Amino acid sequence: MAALPSPTSFDAGFPVTALAQEEWLLSLAVRYSETREGWKNYAEARARAKAAKFPDDVLDSDDSNDPDWEWGRLNWRYDPIPTLEAVHQPLLALFGGSDRNVVATENLPLMRAALERAGNHDVTLIVVPRSPGRCGHRGATRQRAPARRGSPPRAA
């Protein structure tokens, strides 16, 4: 099972105590996404984080019926390593240099190692500086790809 995103990548400028708040909020969001339990606790923690002006990408939906919760259930604990170890086609991967969810410095070496174990040498991994890792720009409305039903895609 994959680890949750690391809170150590929180933007500079926020006090260290905010890391614990971010981690707690994330744990409540994951719990709600996976079990549909604990909405009240999550909503209260989210309201406190919003009042403290946490970045938008730390705040998941304030709607308990938002389809993003399904996205979270399917993706937050997804471990891509077994799939990457089976990829033998050319691969291009872009990482946002400011992405706090898929932190390039933590994930790029893991991805490179998995692809090397696959014997895949036709790989280009790029970190886009100052990019938050999602389409758009800082301050853009948070958008995710629609949730996929069923199993994650498999390498050919």
Backbone bond lengths (Angstrom), bond angles and torsions (degrees), N, CA, C in turn:
res aa  C-N    CA-C-N  psi(-1)  N-CA   C-N-CA  omega(-1)  CA-C   N-CA-C  phi
1 M - - - 1.444 - - 1.528 108.14 -
2 A 1.313 117.95 132.89 1.461 122.29 -177.76 1.524 111.45 -71.20
3 A 1.302 114.60 150.77 1.461 120.17 176.12 1.516 110.02 -73.35
4 L 1.310 116.22 154.93 1.457 120.82 175.23 1.521 109.12 -72.38
5 P 1.336 118.46 159.59 1.459 120.16 177.30 1.518 111.26 -53.81
6 S 1.311 115.66 143.41 1.455 121.08 -176.76 1.518 111.59 -78.20
7 P 1.340 117.59 130.60 1.460 119.56 176.86 1.522 112.00 -76.66
8 T 1.342 118.78 -6.73 1.459 121.11 -177.46 1.522 111.82 -70.84
9 S 1.313 117.19 -9.09 1.452 120.19 -177.41 1.521 112.66 -95.48
10 F 1.317 118.07 9.84 1.459 123.03 -178.56 1.522 109.93 -55.46
11 D 1.301 117.81 140.58 1.465 122.40 -177.46 1.519 112.44 -53.39
12 A 1.320 115.33 142.42 1.457 121.20 173.50 1.527 108.27 -61.23
13 G 1.303 116.33 150.16 1.453 119.74 179.60 1.512 112.91 104.89
14 F 1.329 117.47 -16.81 1.454 120.86 175.86 1.520 107.83 -98.32
15 P 1.322 118.24 142.36 1.466 120.00 179.84 1.526 111.27 -63.71
16 V 1.322 115.51 153.14 1.458 121.24 -179.77 1.527 111.02 -57.05
17 T 1.318 118.20 -32.60 1.464 120.51 178.94 1.526 111.73 -61.87
18 A 1.322 116.63 -23.85 1.470 120.07 178.18 1.527 110.93 -66.36
19 L 1.335 117.75 -25.80 1.464 120.33 178.54 1.519 110.87 -60.61
20 A 1.324 116.61 -44.14 1.463 120.26 179.29 1.524 110.29 -64.66
21 Q 1.329 117.37 -38.99 1.465 120.69 178.24 1.529 110.50 -65.34
22 E 1.337 116.71 -41.44 1.461 120.22 178.87 1.527 110.00 -63.60
23 E 1.331 116.89 -44.36 1.459 120.83 -179.55 1.526 110.65 -62.72
24 W 1.339 117.74 -42.06 1.461 121.97 178.69 1.531 110.45 -63.37
25 L 1.332 116.84 -46.01 1.461 121.16 179.09 1.523 110.41 -59.98
26 L 1.333 116.67 -43.89 1.462 120.65 178.99 1.528 110.71 -62.44
27 S 1.328 117.48 -41.92 1.469 119.32 -179.62 1.532 110.62 -64.19
28 L 1.331 117.08 -38.30 1.471 119.97 177.48 1.529 111.09 -67.29
29 A 1.337 116.83 -39.52 1.468 120.65 178.84 1.524 110.30 -64.71
30 V 1.332 117.22 -44.33 1.468 120.60 179.30 1.527 109.86 -62.74
31 R 1.329 116.47 -43.92 1.471 119.47 179.41 1.525 110.77 -59.13
32 Y 1.342 116.62 -46.68 1.465 118.76 -179.49 1.529 110.68 -64.06
33 S 1.326 116.48 -43.66 1.455 120.55 -178.47 1.525 111.71 -60.23
34 E 1.331 116.12 -41.17 1.460 120.22 -176.03 1.525 113.51 -80.91
35 T 1.341 117.46 -32.18 1.469 119.84 -172.00 1.522 114.58 -118.25
36 R 1.331 116.72 -15.29 1.462 122.81 -172.63 1.527 111.24 62.84
37 E 1.332 116.51 25.54 1.460 122.40 177.66 1.522 109.08 -116.94
38 G 1.320 116.73 150.66 1.454 121.33 174.55 1.515 115.12 86.28
39 W 1.353 116.67 23.90 1.467 118.78 -178.59 1.525 112.04 -58.78
40 K 1.320 117.64 -43.50 1.463 120.84 -176.56 1.532 110.59 -60.46
41 N 1.326 117.58 -45.26 1.468 120.95 178.20 1.518 111.09 -61.16
42 Y 1.339 116.16 -44.96 1.469 119.64 179.16 1.530 110.19 -62.49
43 A 1.330 117.86 -47.25 1.467 121.42 -176.37 1.533 110.91 -61.35
44 E 1.326 117.12 -39.49 1.470 120.16 178.41 1.532 111.18 -66.99
45 A 1.328 117.23 -43.58 1.475 120.66 178.91 1.524 110.41 -65.88
46 R 1.336 116.70 -37.61 1.462 120.92 178.71 1.522 110.36 -64.04
47 A 1.327 116.87 -42.23 1.469 121.03 179.38 1.529 110.39 -61.47
48 R 1.337 117.14 -41.59 1.476 120.10 177.31 1.524 111.33 -64.65
49 A 1.326 116.90 -40.69 1.466 120.73 179.68 1.530 110.55 -66.56
50 K 1.314 116.37 -40.64 1.471 120.07 178.61 1.531 110.08 -64.14
51 A 1.335 117.66 -42.06 1.464 121.66 178.13 1.531 110.90 -63.57
52 A 1.334 116.80 -30.69 1.464 121.43 178.77 1.532 111.50 -83.87
53 K 1.339 116.11 2.51 1.462 123.40 177.68 1.530 112.96 63.57
54 F 1.347 114.95 41.46 1.454 119.25 172.04 1.531 108.10 -61.72
55 P 1.333 118.35 150.89 1.469 120.53 178.01 1.529 110.83 -60.59
56 D 1.338 116.28 149.79 1.460 121.38 -177.92 1.524 112.96 -56.01
57 D 1.341 117.59 -34.81 1.459 117.93 -176.05 1.521 112.75 -74.67
58 V 1.317 118.50 -3.67 1.463 122.43 173.23 1.523 109.22 -89.91
59 L 1.306 117.05 -21.60 1.458 122.33 -175.12 1.523 110.59 -96.77
60 D 1.316 116.59 114.09 1.446 119.40 173.31 1.525 108.09 -82.18
61 S 1.295 116.49 179.01 1.461 122.46 -171.71 1.523 113.33 -55.53
62 D 1.332 114.50 148.09 1.467 120.37 173.96 1.529 110.80 -95.57
63 D 1.331 116.36 10.34 1.465 122.80 179.90 1.529 108.04 -113.59
64 S 1.321 116.92 116.73 1.469 120.45 -176.57 1.522 113.18 -65.07
65 N 1.334 117.45 -14.68 1.464 121.08 179.82 1.520 113.20 -105.41
66 D 1.317 117.63 9.01 1.466 121.88 -178.92 1.531 110.17 -62.63
67 P 1.333 118.87 135.71 1.468 121.47 177.87 1.529 113.58 -60.88
68 D 1.335 117.95 -18.84 1.462 119.96 177.66 1.526 112.10 -59.69
69 W 1.330 117.88 -26.40 1.463 119.23 178.75 1.518 110.72 -64.70
70 E 1.313 117.64 -34.17 1.470 121.16 175.07 1.521 109.83 -66.74
71 W 1.329 116.66 -40.67 1.472 120.85 176.21 1.529 109.10 -56.85
72 G 1.328 116.56 -46.44 1.458 120.44 179.68 1.518 112.28 -60.88
73 R 1.321 116.25 -43.35 1.472 119.83 179.68 1.521 110.92 -59.70
74 L 1.317 117.09 -39.83 1.461 121.36 -177.93 1.526 113.71 -79.77
75 N 1.329 118.04 -23.91 1.462 119.33 -169.22 1.521 116.82 -116.84
76 W 1.323 120.07 -29.81 1.456 120.29 -172.21 1.520 113.15 -59.99
77 R 1.293 118.36 -36.05 1.465 120.58 -178.68 1.526 112.52 -107.58
78 Y 1.321 116.63 10.87 1.458 120.60 178.92 1.529 110.02 -67.98
79 D 1.313 116.61 130.70 1.458 122.43 178.09 1.527 108.32 -104.71
80 P 1.340 118.40 108.33 1.464 120.41 -176.98 1.529 113.94 -78.77
81 I 1.333 119.07 -9.64 1.464 121.49 -173.32 1.537 112.84 -57.66
82 P 1.338 120.70 -48.83 1.469 118.44 178.97 1.529 113.34 -58.78
83 T 1.316 116.89 -36.89 1.468 119.71 177.99 1.524 110.42 -68.38
84 L 1.342 117.07 -44.26 1.468 120.29 179.68 1.525 111.23 -62.20
85 E 1.314 117.82 -33.94 1.462 121.13 179.94 1.525 112.06 -68.90
86 A 1.328 116.97 -10.89 1.464 121.01 179.11 1.527 112.61 -107.90
87 V 1.329 118.05 3.46 1.471 121.35 -178.41 1.525 109.52 -85.87
88 H 1.327 115.46 121.89 1.471 120.80 179.93 1.533 111.55 -118.70
89 Q 1.316 117.70 0.70 1.449 122.56 179.10 1.528 109.16 -89.46
90 P 1.346 117.01 161.25 1.467 119.12 173.10 1.532 109.60 -56.06
91 L 1.322 115.47 143.61 1.457 119.78 -175.40 1.520 110.26 -136.73
92 L 1.325 115.66 134.46 1.463 123.52 172.60 1.517 106.84 -121.02
93 A 1.338 116.30 125.75 1.465 120.54 178.26 1.519 108.86 -129.76
94 L 1.322 116.28 133.47 1.460 122.82 177.79 1.521 109.14 -110.81
95 F 1.313 116.16 134.12 1.459 122.72 176.93 1.518 108.34 -117.09
96 G 1.321 117.27 138.60 1.457 121.04 173.30 1.516 109.31 -79.95
97 G 1.319 117.57 124.49 1.454 121.93 -178.34 1.514 113.41 -62.29
98 S 1.336 117.74 -22.98 1.471 121.46 179.82 1.527 112.31 -109.33
99 D 1.330 116.99 11.44 1.464 120.86 -179.14 1.520 109.23 -70.80
100 R 1.326 117.16 123.86 1.460 121.27 179.39 1.524 111.88 -92.20
101 N 1.319 118.31 -9.24 1.459 120.87 -179.80 1.521 112.24 -93.79
102 V 1.303 117.34 -43.55 1.460 122.63 174.93 1.529 105.54 -116.86
103 V 1.315 114.84 85.30 1.460 121.86 -172.93 1.522 108.83 -74.80
104 A 1.340 116.07 118.94 1.462 121.04 -174.98 1.526 112.25 -57.18
105 T 1.321 117.97 -44.82 1.470 120.18 -176.84 1.528 111.91 -64.37
106 E 1.327 117.89 -25.39 1.463 121.21 178.54 1.527 111.76 -90.79
107 N 1.331 116.98 -38.54 1.460 120.90 -170.89 1.517 114.83 -93.09
108 L 1.312 118.39 -30.70 1.464 120.90 -178.66 1.528 111.75 -59.87
109 P 1.344 120.31 -46.77 1.467 119.24 178.26 1.536 112.94 -62.94
110 L 1.328 117.38 -36.41 1.467 120.33 178.14 1.522 110.79 -65.79
111 M 1.334 115.76 -41.96 1.460 120.83 179.69 1.527 110.26 -65.46
112 R 1.334 116.13 -46.14 1.467 120.44 179.89 1.534 110.63 -59.82
113 A 1.331 117.50 -43.73 1.464 121.08 -179.45 1.528 111.34 -64.04
114 A 1.328 117.58 -42.14 1.464 120.95 179.13 1.526 110.77 -63.04
115 L 1.319 116.76 -41.36 1.468 120.41 179.46 1.524 111.16 -69.10
116 E 1.324 117.21 -35.07 1.472 120.42 175.83 1.526 110.28 -65.44
117 R 1.337 117.79 -40.22 1.468 120.59 176.78 1.523 110.82 -61.94
118 A 1.334 116.85 -29.03 1.463 121.48 177.72 1.525 111.52 -78.10
119 G 1.338 116.25 -8.92 1.462 119.88 -176.15 1.515 112.03 77.52
120 N 1.308 117.48 17.16 1.462 121.91 -177.93 1.526 108.60 -90.44
121 H 1.333 115.31 112.58 1.465 120.48 -178.93 1.525 111.97 -108.20
122 D 1.338 116.99 -3.81 1.465 120.74 179.54 1.530 108.18 -97.07
123 V 1.342 114.60 69.91 1.468 121.61 -171.78 1.524 109.07 -129.74
124 T 1.322 116.26 133.30 1.455 121.80 173.76 1.520 107.39 -124.89
125 L 1.340 116.02 118.04 1.462 122.10 179.20 1.521 107.37 -116.33
126 I 1.316 116.82 122.13 1.465 122.16 -174.26 1.522 109.92 -123.61
127 V 1.326 116.06 134.31 1.459 121.91 172.31 1.527 107.20 -102.50
128 V 1.322 116.63 121.69 1.455 121.53 178.80 1.540 107.13 -91.69
129 P 1.344 116.88 108.45 1.473 120.04 -176.35 1.529 112.28 -55.78
130 R 1.315 115.99 142.53 1.462 124.82 175.46 1.523 113.85 60.91
131 S 1.310 118.48 7.07 1.464 120.23 176.91 1.526 109.23 -83.89
132 P 1.344 117.00 133.97 1.466 119.28 179.67 1.521 112.91 -74.98
133 G 1.334 118.59 -3.86 1.450 120.45 176.59 1.512 114.94 89.12
134 R 1.299 118.49 8.75 1.458 121.32 175.57 1.525 107.11 -132.08
135 C 1.297 116.30 161.30 1.463 119.30 178.20 1.517 108.83 -63.00
136 G 1.284 116.36 139.66 1.455 120.00 -179.79 1.510 110.55 110.36
137 H 1.299 116.70 -152.16 1.458 122.00 -176.46 1.521 108.31 -141.60
138 R 1.315 116.53 171.76 1.466 119.74 178.32 1.522 109.10 -55.70
139 G 1.304 114.60 134.78 1.453 119.30 -179.78 1.523 112.47 89.74
140 A 1.340 116.86 -8.28 1.459 119.02 178.13 1.516 109.06 -69.87
141 T 1.298 116.98 154.68 1.451 120.93 177.09 1.513 109.09 -61.56
142 R 1.308 115.84 136.03 1.450 120.74 -179.41 1.516 109.12 -67.54
143 Q 1.318 115.62 126.35 1.451 120.01 178.57 1.519 108.35 -134.70
144 R 1.305 115.67 143.72 1.449 121.40 177.17 1.511 108.66 -127.89
145 A 1.314 114.12 158.18 1.457 118.53 173.28 1.526 107.95 -65.70
146 P 1.322 117.36 150.63 1.457 119.21 178.80 1.529 110.73 -59.34
147 A 1.315 116.73 147.86 1.462 121.06 178.68 1.516 109.06 -63.60
148 R 1.321 115.49 140.11 1.460 121.07 176.07 1.507 108.29 -95.41
149 R 1.281 116.27 140.62 1.456 120.94 178.01 1.534 108.40 -87.93
150 G 1.297 116.29 145.08 1.457 120.51 174.79 1.521 112.07 87.21
151 S 1.309 115.41 -155.02 1.458 121.99 -175.31 1.510 111.22 -79.25
152 P 1.350 116.12 155.20 1.453 120.19 174.97 1.523 109.98 -62.32
153 P 1.351 118.48 156.79 1.466 120.04 -179.99 1.518 110.62 -62.13
154 R 1.279 117.13 147.87 1.463 123.76 179.66 1.534 109.31 -106.13
155 A 1.318 116.01 147.19 1.459 120.33 175.98 1.526 108.72 -70.55
156 A 1.317 115.66 146.73 1.471 120.12 179.85 1.515 110.35 -78.83
